[in-house]
Amino acid sequence: MREFLLFIGIIALVCGVKFIYDARPIVKKYFSLGSKNETTLGLKIFGFLLVIIGGAVMYFMY
C-alpha cells in the first residue's frame, strides 16, 4: 500500500511540474478558448495544487 501511494505521489508531482512549466504550449495545443491567459493561469494553479498534494502524500507516507 505504501508503494502504491508513493507511486501516486510521484506521478502527481511530475504532472504538476509539467503543468506549471508547459502551461502555455498545452493550452495552445489542446484548448481553443478565447482567453488563453486565464486558461494558462488556471492550468498553473492546478499544477501547483498537484505538486502540493503529491508532496504531502509522499511526506506523510515516509
RARA-V968146 format. One record per pair of residues at least 12 apart in sequence whose C-alpha atoms are under 8 Angstrom apart, sorted by the first residue. I is the first residue (numbers start at 1). J is the second residue. D is the distance in whole Angstrom. If there is no record, write none. Layout:
BEGIN
I;J;D / I;J;D
END
This chain:
BEGIN
2;61;7 / 5;57;7 / 5;58;7 / 5;61;7 / 6;57;7 / 6;58;6 / 6;61;7 / 8;54;7 / 9;53;7 / 9;54;4 / 9;55;6 / 9;56;8 / 9;57;6 / 9;58;6 / 10;54;6 / 10;55;8 / 10;58;8 / 11;54;8 / 12;50;5 / 12;51;6 / 12;53;7 / 12;54;5 / 13;50;6 / 13;51;5 / 13;52;8 / 13;53;8 / 13;54;5 / 13;55;7 / 14;51;8 / 15;47;7 / 15;50;7 / 15;51;8 / 16;46;7 / 16;47;4 / 16;48;6 / 16;49;7 / 16;50;5 / 16;51;5 / 17;47;6 / 17;48;7 / 17;51;7 / 18;47;7 / 19;43;6 / 19;44;6 / 19;46;8 / 19;47;5 / 20;43;7 / 20;44;5 / 20;45;8 / 20;47;5 / 20;48;7 / 21;44;8 / 23;40;5 / 23;41;8 / 23;43;6 / 23;44;6 / 24;36;8 / 24;40;6 / 27;39;7 / 27;40;6
END
